[in-house]
Amino acid sequence: MPVIKYPRIRDPLFYEWDKKAQKCGLRHTIYAVNGDQYTGEWLDNLKHGKGTQVWKSTGAIYSGDWKFGKRDGYGSYSILDPETKEHKRVYTGWWENGRRGGQGMLFYPNGERYEGEWSDGLRSGWGTMHYNDGSTYEGQWLTDQPNGKGVLRLPNGNRYEGGWKDGKKHGPGKYFYPDKGQLLEGIWVADIPKCGVLVDFGRDSAAAPTEFPLPEIELRDPAGVLAEARAMFDDSHN
């Protein structure tokens, strides 16, 4: 019976070349098959230590720390502006396992920026968000949204201090209106004040106070109020 010999299946040559190279330590620029390039340190054929990666498809650049082939440590990531052909910084800070983690600053395309803590690539912990309308939020974050305690400051000087949930005012809080010299203190649910007390606050120095001041609330002894109610009830039945 004739013996049929099949051709041996082999990996492409560049796999063999890469395996034989056994990159370890500081190397000059290494080019990948897709055109990406990396200049820096290696360990057991993985990017490890200090290095700079350039992605050919987007022109993006990461320069910083690596750990076993992933961005880990401190580094900066920039993208290429197609119009100016210059690189614009996107994120500078700490990385964990290839994602933003720890303290860092992110610059958004619309001009906004975030400075604070990250976890798994999302804003989590304590941080400050600068919005392009001039307002700022400083406080606690969870999974990329304000959650916990925080302060929102608006461009007109008004501010909210209190609880947040899923990016909305939620729980006990105080809303200051310095322009009117008033303060609303109460309970918010999904950005809506459900109950509270509005009082004058710094009315004398306010820029645009209301025409009439709010009447003061007289606090009375509950026992005395109950006695008056009983007396009125007795008089009406005599």
N, C-alpha and C positions, 0 to 999 in steps of 0.2 A: 504494500500500500504506500503510495507516494506521500512524502511528508511535505506539508504546506507550511512555508515560513512567512509569517506576517511581518511587515516592517515595524520596528520598535517605535512606539510613540514617545516622542521626546518633547520636553518643554522648549520654548523658544530660547535661542542662544543667550539673549540678554538676561534671562533668569539665571542661567549658569554663571555668566560673567558677574552678575550682582552677588550671587552666593559666594563665588570665589574671592570677591573683593574684600568681604568681611570688614566692612567699614567700622572703624573703632578709633576714637580720638578725634582730633581736629583735622578736617579735610577741606580741600578747596571746593569750589562749586560742583555739585553733583546734579546732573540733568536727568529727569525722569522721561519715560517714553512719551508722555503727553505734553512735554515741554516745560513742566514745572521745574523749578530749580531751588536747591537748598545749599546754603553755605554755613558750615558750623561744625559742631561736635556730634559725635556718634558714640553709641555703645551697643555692641552685638548687632550691628546692622540696623539700628534704630536711632532716630534723632534723639539726642540726649545731651543736655547741657545748654550752652548758648548757641543760638543759630538764627538764620534769617531765611524764610521761605517766601518764594515769589510764585504766585499762581498765574500761569500763562493766559488762561481763558478769561480772567477778570482783571488781571494786573494788580490784584490785591497783594499786600505785603504784611507779613508778621515777623517781628523781630523781638526776640526775647528768650525766655527759658523753655526748655523741652524736657519731657520725662517719658522715656520708653515710647517714643513716636508721637506723643501728643503734647499740645501746648499746656504747660503746667509750671506755675511760678509767676514771675512778673514779665509782662511783655506789652507791646503796642501793635495794634492792627489798623492798617490804613487801606483805603480803596482808591482807585484811579478815577479821577474826574474826566469823563470823555470829552468835555469841552476844553478845559484848560490843560489837559494832559498832565496835571500835577496830582500828587497824592494828598488825600484829605484824611486826617486822623479820625478814626471812628471810635476806638476804645483804647484806653490806657489803664492798666491796672493788673490785678491778679487773676490767674486762671487755675482751674482745677479739672484735670482729666479732659482737657480739650474744650472746656466751656468757661464762661466768665464765672469766677467764684472768689469771694473775698471783697476787698475794697477796690473800687475802680470808677472810672469816669467814662460815660458813653455820650457821644455826640450824635444827635439825630439829624437826618437830612433837612428837616424844616427849621433847623436852628436851635431846637430845644436841647437840653442836656440834663443828665442825671449824674449825681455824685453820691456814692454811698456803697452799701453792701449788696453782694450778689450771691445767688446759690443756684446751681444747675443752669446758668445762663439767664436767670430771671432776677429782677429786683426783689430782694428779700432781706429783711433786717432793717437797719436805720439808714435813711438817705434823704437827699434833697433833690427835688425835680424843679427845674427852671423852665417854665412854659414860654412860648413865643409871644403871648399876649401880655407878658410882664408879671404874671402871678407866679407864686412859688408854693410848693408844698414841702414841708419838712416833718418827718415823723417815721412811723413804722410802715414796712411794706411786707407783703406776703404774696408769692406767686405773681409778681409784676403789677400789683395793685395796692393802693393804700389800705392797710388793715391794722387796726389797733389804735394808738394815740397819735395825733398829728395836728399840725397847724397849717392852715391855708391862708396865705396873704394875697389879697387882690391889689391890682394897680391903683385903685382909688383909695387905698388905705384900710378898707374893711378887712376883717380877718375872722376866721373860725378856728376855735380851739376845742378839741374834743375827740369823740370816738369816730372810727371809720370802719366800714365793712364793704369789701368788694369794690373799692374805689368810690364809695358814697358815704356821706355823713350818716352816722348811725350810732345811737346811744346818747348819753349825756354830753352836752356841749354848750359852748358860749359863742355867740356871734356878736362881734363888736362893730358898731357903726360910728367911727370917730367923726365923720362929716356931720352926722346928725346929733352926736352926743348921746347915743342910746346903746343899750346892751340887751340882747335877747338871750336868756338862759333857759334851757329846757331839754327836751328829749327829741332826737331826730330818728326817723325811720326811712331808709332808702332816699336820703337827701331832702326829706320833707319834715319840717318841725311839726310834731304832733301835739305838743303841749309845752307851755313855758310861761315865763314872766318877762315883760318888757319894761325896763326902767331907764330913767335918765342917767347918763354916765358921762361926766365931763361936759355938760351942756354949755357952761360958760365959755369954754375955749373951742367949741365946735364951729366949723366953717359955715354950715347951713343947718342950724337947729330947726326943729319943728316950731310952728307958730305958738303953740301952747305947751307948757311943760306937762308931763304926765302927773296925774294926782298921786300923792303918796298914799300907800296902803296903811291904814291904821290897824295895828295888831292889838287885839283885845284878849282879855282873859276868857277862856271858854266857859268857865263856871259863871262869870258875870253875864255873858251872852245868854246862857241857858236860863238864868234867873229872870232876865228881862223877858224872855220868850214865855216863860210860865206866867209871869205877871200879866202880860198882854192877853194870854189865853184866859186867865181867870176873870179879867175885866170884861172880856167879850161874852162871858157866860153868866154875868151877874145882872 
